[in-house]
Amino acid sequence: MKKILDIVIIFLLVYLIINLFNTDTSIEPKQEIVVNSIEKEYTIPASVKIEVENNRTEELKFNTCSDFNLRVSWNNITPSDSFCSDVTLDAWESYVIDYSGVYDKFLSTWNYVVTANLADKEYITTFEVENKWAFTKLFTTLVYAPVYNLLIFLIETFSSSLWWAIVSVTIIIRLILLWPQHKMMVSQRRLQALQPKIKEIQEQYKWNHQMLGMKMMELYKKEKVNPMGSCGFLIIQMPILLVIYNVILYIKDESHYYYIYNFLKDFDISSISYSFYWLDLLWSGWVAWLVLWLSIWIIQFIQIKLSLINNKTNTGNLVLEKKKWASDYSAMMPDTETMNKFMLYGMPAMVAVFTYSFPAWIGIYWWISTLFMIFQQLTVNKIIKKSKQNTL
């Protein structure tokens, strides 16, 4: 053991000495000027961006047109005169040339070459433009582009105000999802009312999982309840929210003119206002976040409280025994009261944290959506209460 330890120590000492006296400086020095495409692959419509880094100790002057040559295959790309500008780049600074406004110059799928003549030297960078995948293209045509144009239409209608466009599109979405949301709420209340019967079946067939599943299905069928009904709305809503999120994130990207329908072509996307009084919809200070966070937590709590009102489980004289053995099915089932408490206190907190972590407009969207759900829940509660009175 001592010999092995000595060998290891000697090896480490030799390695240390070799590295200490190694004079090989093969690290490639950084170029004085670096020209790179921000991305190596773009999809149509391409928001091409070329970054220029000045790593010299003196300033660098260039023109975004005369000093840069873009070509695809053997054809040169010539932007309009309005795109051209003179740039003075101080030492150790960088500058991004944004070609989003001339996206129509990059509609051909091929390898593009950018040649920059800077400080009497030539710098070359390349990138590729390709088409979207078939599924992505279909999704963009059927979902993304219509939502994008709807928002642009609403923004134009409300004098370039993104605030009123978000309020309007939220109301439109809630009206479209009004019936699915109603069915979900009714199903959820009926499922909650069945908890005593469900627990009774679980206790009766806890040793026979196959029979338990059959009896549960029979109960759901008899009572016309869908146990997955409460999840359906979230499955529908989240993709819609993700699409709106991406649309708003890139709504001022000039390359998105590619998606604009002809009757909206005259709209100037640079005029879009992201602010509503003191609130910045794409970003927000901690005061605005705090107000949104608290208000959303409160209305979420109210909505969930309404969904659980007058829903205390009454099992009569039934004793639900929970065994310690892993084979006991009832021991693995979540307690209804615990789940209700989590929904009442945990879900509002989760939504509030979610709101705090994202731009303010998402909080506005969630706030209006929850307000809709509160009124729907009150309606559903009345319907359930009336149906109970009729059965008595």
C-alpha positions as CSV (number, residue, x, y, z in Angstrom):
1,M,0.0,0.0,0.0
2,K,2.9,2.4,0.8
3,K,4.5,1.7,-2.5
4,I,1.3,2.5,-4.4
5,L,1.0,5.7,-2.4
6,D,4.6,6.7,-3.2
7,I,4.0,6.1,-7.0
8,V,1.0,8.3,-6.9
9,I,2.9,11.1,-5.1
10,I,5.8,10.8,-7.6
11,F,3.4,10.9,-10.6
12,L,1.7,14.0,-9.2
13,L,5.0,15.8,-8.6
14,V,6.2,15.0,-12.2
15,Y,3.0,16.2,-13.6
16,L,3.2,19.4,-11.6
17,I,6.8,20.1,-12.7
18,I,6.0,19.5,-16.3
19,N,3.1,21.9,-16.3
20,L,5.0,24.5,-14.2
21,F,7.9,24.7,-16.7
22,N,5.8,24.2,-19.9
23,T,6.4,27.2,-22.1
24,D,4.0,26.1,-24.9
25,T,1.5,29.0,-25.3
26,S,-0.6,27.4,-28.1
27,I,-3.7,29.3,-27.0
28,E,-4.9,31.2,-30.1
29,P,-5.1,34.9,-29.4
30,K,-8.4,36.6,-29.8
31,Q,-8.9,38.4,-33.1
32,E,-8.8,42.2,-33.1
33,I,-12.1,42.3,-34.9
34,V,-14.7,39.5,-34.8
35,V,-17.6,39.2,-37.2
36,N,-20.2,36.5,-36.4
37,S,-23.8,35.6,-37.2
38,I,-25.8,35.4,-33.9
39,E,-27.2,32.1,-35.1
40,K,-25.9,29.6,-37.6
41,E,-29.3,28.5,-38.7
42,Y,-32.5,30.5,-39.3
43,T,-36.0,29.6,-40.4
44,I,-38.1,31.7,-42.7
45,P,-38.9,34.4,-41.9
46,A,-35.3,35.0,-40.8
47,S,-34.4,37.7,-38.3
48,V,-30.7,37.7,-39.3
49,K,-28.4,39.4,-36.9
50,I,-24.6,39.9,-37.5
51,E,-22.5,40.9,-34.5
52,V,-19.3,42.9,-34.8
53,E,-16.8,43.0,-31.9
54,N,-14.1,45.6,-31.7
55,N,-11.3,44.1,-29.6
56,R,-8.8,46.8,-30.5
57,T,-7.7,49.7,-28.4
58,E,-8.9,52.2,-31.0
59,E,-12.3,52.9,-32.4
60,L,-13.7,51.2,-35.5
61,K,-15.8,52.9,-38.2
62,F,-17.9,51.2,-40.8
63,N,-21.0,51.4,-42.9
64,T,-23.6,48.6,-42.6
65,C,-24.0,48.5,-46.4
66,S,-20.8,49.5,-48.2
67,D,-18.5,47.6,-45.8
68,F,-20.7,44.5,-45.8
69,N,-21.5,42.2,-48.7
70,L,-24.2,39.5,-48.3
71,R,-24.7,36.8,-51.0
72,V,-26.6,33.6,-51.5
73,S,-25.4,31.3,-54.2
74,W,-24.0,33.8,-56.7
75,N,-26.5,36.5,-56.0
76,N,-25.6,39.6,-53.9
77,I,-28.2,40.9,-51.4
78,T,-28.6,44.7,-51.5
79,P,-30.6,46.3,-48.7
80,S,-32.4,49.6,-49.3
81,D,-30.7,52.9,-48.6
82,S,-32.9,53.5,-45.5
83,F,-31.2,50.4,-43.9
84,C,-27.7,51.8,-44.4
85,S,-26.0,53.7,-41.5
86,D,-22.6,54.7,-40.4
87,V,-21.4,53.1,-37.1
88,T,-18.6,54.2,-34.8
89,L,-17.6,51.4,-32.5
90,D,-15.4,52.3,-29.5
91,A,-12.6,50.0,-28.2
92,W,-13.8,46.7,-26.7
93,E,-17.4,47.3,-27.7
94,S,-19.7,45.3,-29.9
95,Y,-22.6,46.1,-32.3
96,V,-25.4,44.0,-33.8
97,I,-26.6,44.6,-37.3
98,D,-30.2,43.6,-37.3
99,Y,-31.6,42.5,-40.7
100,S,-35.1,41.8,-39.4
101,G,-36.5,44.8,-41.2
102,V,-35.3,43.3,-44.6
103,Y,-36.4,39.8,-43.9
104,D,-37.7,39.6,-47.5
105,K,-34.1,39.4,-48.6
106,F,-33.7,36.1,-46.8
107,L,-36.6,34.1,-48.2
108,S,-34.4,31.7,-50.2
109,T,-33.3,28.5,-48.4
110,W,-29.6,28.2,-48.8
111,N,-26.2,29.0,-47.3
112,Y,-25.6,32.7,-47.0
113,V,-22.1,34.3,-46.9
114,V,-21.3,37.6,-45.2
115,T,-18.1,39.4,-46.1
116,A,-17.0,42.4,-44.0
117,N,-14.2,44.7,-45.0
118,L,-13.1,46.3,-41.8
119,A,-9.8,48.1,-41.0
120,D,-8.3,47.0,-44.3
121,K,-9.0,43.3,-43.5
122,E,-11.6,40.9,-44.7
123,Y,-13.8,38.9,-42.3
124,I,-16.2,36.2,-43.4
125,T,-19.1,34.5,-41.6
126,T,-21.8,32.2,-42.8
127,F,-25.3,31.1,-41.8
128,E,-28.1,28.9,-43.3
129,V,-31.8,29.8,-43.9
130,E,-34.2,26.8,-44.1
131,N,-37.9,26.2,-44.2
132,K,-39.9,25.2,-41.1
133,W,-40.7,21.5,-40.6
134,A,-44.1,20.5,-42.1
135,F,-45.8,20.2,-38.7
136,T,-44.3,23.6,-37.5
137,K,-45.4,25.2,-40.7
138,L,-49.0,23.8,-40.3
139,F,-49.1,25.0,-36.7
140,T,-47.8,28.5,-37.7
141,T,-50.4,28.8,-40.5
142,L,-53.4,27.5,-38.5
143,V,-52.6,28.8,-35.0
144,Y,-49.7,31.2,-34.6
145,A,-50.4,33.5,-37.6
146,P,-54.2,33.9,-36.8
147,V,-53.4,34.7,-33.1
148,Y,-50.7,37.2,-34.2
149,N,-53.1,38.9,-36.7
150,L,-55.9,39.0,-34.1
151,L,-53.6,40.8,-31.6
152,I,-52.4,43.2,-34.3
153,F,-56.0,43.9,-35.3
154,L,-56.9,44.6,-31.7
155,I,-53.9,46.8,-31.1
156,E,-54.7,48.8,-34.2
157,T,-58.3,49.1,-33.1
158,F,-57.3,50.4,-29.6
159,S,-54.8,53.0,-30.9
160,S,-51.7,50.8,-30.6
161,S,-52.4,49.9,-27.0
162,L,-51.2,46.4,-26.1
163,W,-53.1,46.6,-22.8
164,W,-56.5,46.8,-24.3
165,A,-55.6,44.2,-26.9
166,I,-54.6,41.7,-24.1
167,V,-57.8,42.4,-22.2
168,S,-59.9,41.9,-25.4
169,V,-58.1,38.7,-26.5
170,T,-58.5,37.3,-23.0
171,I,-62.2,37.9,-23.0
172,I,-62.5,36.4,-26.5
173,I,-60.6,33.3,-25.4
174,R,-62.8,33.0,-22.3
175,L,-66.0,33.2,-24.3
176,I,-64.7,30.5,-26.7
177,L,-63.8,28.3,-23.7
178,L,-67.0,29.2,-21.8
179,W,-68.8,25.9,-22.4
180,P,-65.7,23.5,-21.8
181,Q,-65.0,25.4,-18.6
182,H,-68.7,25.1,-17.5
183,K,-68.6,21.3,-18.1
184,M,-65.4,21.0,-16.2
185,M,-66.7,22.9,-13.2
186,V,-69.9,20.8,-13.1
187,S,-67.9,17.6,-13.5
188,Q,-65.6,18.7,-10.6
189,R,-68.5,19.4,-8.3
190,R,-70.2,16.1,-9.1
191,L,-67.0,14.3,-8.5
192,Q,-66.5,15.9,-5.1
193,A,-70.1,15.0,-4.2
194,L,-69.3,11.3,-5.0
195,Q,-66.4,11.1,-2.5
196,P,-68.3,9.1,0.1
197,K,-69.3,6.5,-2.4
198,I,-65.8,6.4,-3.9
199,K,-64.3,5.8,-0.5
200,E,-66.9,3.1,0.3
201,I,-66.0,1.3,-2.9
202,Q,-62.2,1.7,-2.2
203,E,-62.7,0.2,1.2
204,Q,-64.9,-2.7,0.0
205,Y,-62.7,-3.8,-2.8
206,K,-59.3,-2.8,-1.5
207,W,-57.9,-6.3,-1.9
208,N,-59.1,-6.7,-5.5
209,H,-57.7,-3.9,-7.7
210,Q,-59.3,-5.2,-10.9
211,M,-62.8,-5.3,-9.3
212,L,-62.1,-1.9,-7.7
213,G,-61.4,-0.4,-11.1
214,M,-64.6,-1.9,-12.6
215,K,-66.8,-0.7,-9.8
216,M,-65.3,2.8,-10.0
217,M,-66.0,2.9,-13.8
218,E,-69.5,1.8,-13.2
219,L,-70.0,4.5,-10.6
220,Y,-68.7,7.2,-13.0
221,K,-70.9,5.9,-15.8
222,K,-74.0,5.8,-13.6
223,E,-73.5,9.3,-12.2
224,K,-72.3,10.7,-15.6
225,V,-69.0,12.0,-14.2
226,N,-65.7,12.2,-16.1
227,P,-62.8,11.9,-13.5
228,M,-60.5,13.6,-16.0
229,G,-62.9,16.4,-16.7
230,S,-61.2,18.8,-14.3
231,C,-57.9,18.4,-16.2
232,G,-59.3,19.0,-19.6
233,F,-59.5,22.8,-19.3
234,L,-55.9,23.1,-18.3
235,I,-54.8,21.0,-21.2
236,I,-56.7,23.3,-23.6
237,Q,-55.7,26.6,-21.9
238,M,-51.9,26.1,-21.5
239,P,-51.1,25.7,-25.3
240,I,-53.2,28.9,-26.0
241,L,-51.3,30.8,-23.3
242,L,-47.9,29.6,-24.7
243,V,-48.9,30.8,-28.2
244,I,-50.0,34.2,-26.9
245,Y,-46.8,34.4,-24.9
246,N,-44.6,33.8,-28.0
247,V,-46.7,36.2,-30.1
248,I,-46.3,39.0,-27.7
249,L,-42.7,38.3,-27.1
250,Y,-41.9,38.7,-30.9
251,I,-44.7,41.1,-31.8
252,K,-42.3,44.0,-32.6
253,D,-40.0,41.7,-34.6
254,E,-40.1,43.3,-38.1
255,S,-39.7,39.9,-39.7
256,H,-43.1,39.0,-38.4
257,Y,-44.6,41.2,-41.1
258,Y,-44.3,37.9,-43.0
259,Y,-47.3,36.7,-41.1
260,I,-49.4,39.8,-41.3
261,Y,-52.5,39.5,-43.5
262,N,-52.9,41.9,-46.4
263,F,-55.6,44.1,-44.8
264,L,-53.2,44.8,-41.9
265,K,-50.0,45.5,-43.9
266,D,-50.2,49.3,-43.3
267,F,-50.0,48.9,-39.5
268,D,-46.7,50.2,-38.0
269,I,-45.7,47.6,-35.4
270,S,-43.1,50.0,-34.0
271,S,-46.0,52.2,-32.7
272,I,-47.1,49.5,-30.3
273,S,-47.3,50.8,-26.7
274,Y,-46.3,48.3,-23.9
275,S,-47.2,50.6,-21.1
276,F,-50.5,51.2,-19.3
277,Y,-50.1,54.2,-17.0
278,W,-47.3,53.1,-14.5
279,L,-47.4,49.4,-15.6
280,D,-45.0,48.0,-18.2
281,L,-46.7,44.9,-19.6
282,L,-43.5,43.2,-20.8
283,W,-41.6,44.0,-17.7
284,S,-42.6,45.3,-14.3
285,G,-41.1,46.7,-11.1
286,W,-41.4,45.0,-7.8
287,V,-44.4,47.2,-6.7
288,A,-46.4,46.2,-9.8
289,W,-45.4,42.6,-9.3
290,L,-46.5,42.7,-5.6
291,V,-49.9,44.2,-6.5
292,L,-50.5,41.6,-9.2
293,W,-49.1,38.8,-7.0
294,L,-51.4,39.6,-4.1
295,S,-54.5,40.3,-6.2
296,I,-54.2,37.1,-8.1
297,W,-53.6,35.1,-5.0
298,I,-56.8,36.6,-3.5
299,I,-59.1,36.0,-6.5
300,Q,-57.6,32.5,-7.0
301,F,-58.4,31.7,-3.4
302,I,-61.9,33.0,-3.8
303,Q,-62.5,30.9,-7.0
304,I,-61.2,27.7,-5.4
305,K,-63.1,28.3,-2.2
306,L,-66.3,28.7,-4.2
307,S,-65.6,25.4,-5.9
308,L,-65.3,23.6,-2.6
309,I,-68.2,25.3,-0.7
310,N,-70.7,23.1,1.0
311,N,-68.7,20.1,0.0
312,K,-67.8,18.5,3.3
313,T,-67.6,14.8,2.9
314,N,-70.1,12.9,5.0
315,T,-69.4,9.2,5.3
316,G,-72.0,8.5,8.0
317,N,-71.0,5.5,10.2
318,L,-68.5,4.3,7.6
319,V,-65.1,3.7,9.0
320,L,-62.3,3.9,6.4
321,E,-59.4,1.9,7.8
322,K,-55.9,2.7,6.5
323,K,-53.6,-0.2,6.8
324,K,-49.8,0.0,7.0
325,W,-49.2,-2.7,4.4
326,A,-48.1,-1.6,0.9
327,S,-50.6,-4.0,-0.7
328,D,-53.5,-2.1,0.9
329,Y,-55.0,0.1,-1.8
330,S,-56.7,2.5,0.6
331,A,-53.4,3.4,2.2
332,M,-52.1,4.6,-1.2
333,M,-55.2,6.8,-2.0
334,P,-54.8,10.5,-1.2
335,D,-57.1,11.9,1.5
336,T,-59.8,14.1,0.0
337,E,-59.6,16.7,2.8
338,T,-55.8,17.0,2.3
339,M,-56.3,17.4,-1.5
340,N,-58.9,20.1,-0.9
341,K,-56.6,22.0,1.4
342,F,-53.8,21.8,-1.1
343,M,-56.1,23.1,-3.8
344,L,-57.3,25.9,-1.5
345,Y,-53.9,27.1,-0.3
346,G,-51.3,25.6,-2.5
347,M,-52.8,26.3,-6.0
348,P,-53.3,30.1,-5.5
349,A,-49.7,30.3,-4.1
350,M,-48.4,28.4,-7.1
351,V,-50.2,30.7,-9.6
352,A,-49.1,33.8,-7.7
353,V,-45.4,32.7,-7.9
354,F,-45.9,31.8,-11.6
355,T,-47.3,35.4,-12.1
356,Y,-44.4,36.9,-10.2
357,S,-41.9,35.1,-12.4
358,F,-43.3,36.3,-15.8
359,P,-44.1,39.6,-17.5
360,A,-46.9,41.7,-16.1
361,W,-49.3,41.0,-19.0
362,I,-49.5,37.3,-18.0
363,G,-50.7,38.4,-14.6
364,I,-53.4,40.5,-16.4
365,Y,-54.4,37.6,-18.5
366,W,-54.7,35.3,-15.4
367,W,-56.5,37.9,-13.4
368,I,-59.2,38.4,-16.0
369,S,-59.5,34.6,-16.6
370,T,-59.9,33.9,-12.9
371,L,-62.6,36.7,-12.6
372,F,-64.5,34.9,-15.4
373,M,-64.1,31.6,-13.5
374,I,-65.5,33.1,-10.3
375,F,-68.8,34.2,-12.1
376,Q,-69.0,30.8,-13.8
377,Q,-68.4,29.0,-10.5
378,L,-71.3,31.0,-8.9
379,T,-73.5,30.0,-11.7
380,V,-72.5,26.3,-11.4
381,N,-73.1,26.4,-7.7
382,K,-76.6,27.6,-8.2
383,I,-77.3,24.9,-10.8
384,I,-75.9,22.2,-8.5
385,K,-77.9,23.5,-5.5
386,K,-81.1,23.7,-7.6
387,S,-80.6,20.1,-8.9
388,K,-80.2,18.9,-5.3
389,Q,-83.4,20.6,-4.2
390,N,-85.3,19.0,-7.1
391,T,-84.1,15.5,-6.2
392,L,-85.3,15.8,-2.6
